[in-house]
Amino acid sequence: MQTPLVNESPQGFVIVVSGLPRSGTSMIMRMLEAGGFQLLTDNVRKPDTDNPGGYYEFEPVKRLASEHEWVAEAVGRVVKVISPLLPSLPAAYQYRVVFLQRDMREVLASQRAMLVRRTQTDGSAGDHRMGLLFSKHLRRIESWLSQQPNMEALYVPYTGVLENPQAAAIRLTRFLGREADTTAMARVVDTSLYRQRV
């Protein structure tokens, strides 16, 4: 017997911003915040050189595989969940997933730059292997998302947001089915933070 979905009203879904680390998820969180969406964050992880605008994280998400009672708090709000944790979201809720897509070379370069700043070591040695693992993961997670009856996904190219933030803001609000200040959303997109380019 299928588990009934919780909160089936138009606004009764959880908005999930997802993707690989360093793929632009914080940028989308900042856009949605500027547009008037309510976020679920705790500001435990502070802004730094790698993410001066903030990480927009919620610490309990990291324990999603074993603890997911907090998801009830996320209904009608926006929460960031990295892509490997998506399958741990409880099936009793409906979700709209905004999934960031970024060139794998840029993702790896951004992660390497972060590693160098934090450890003062060159993290490039494992790039090829990590790229293969990430690519395999993305194929698997996109296939999985397409099979989830309680999830709708919007795939958002990172560079597309930077090139035309207003169009990206409109696309986001249409997908989420809410009125929002798309001009304010576009305004917070900071192209100076696009530091790892292919």
Summary of the structure (lengths in Angstrom):
residues: 198
radius of gyration: 16.7
end to end distance: 48.8
largest distance: 54.0
contacts: 575
relative contact order: 0.21
helix: 46%
strand: 13%
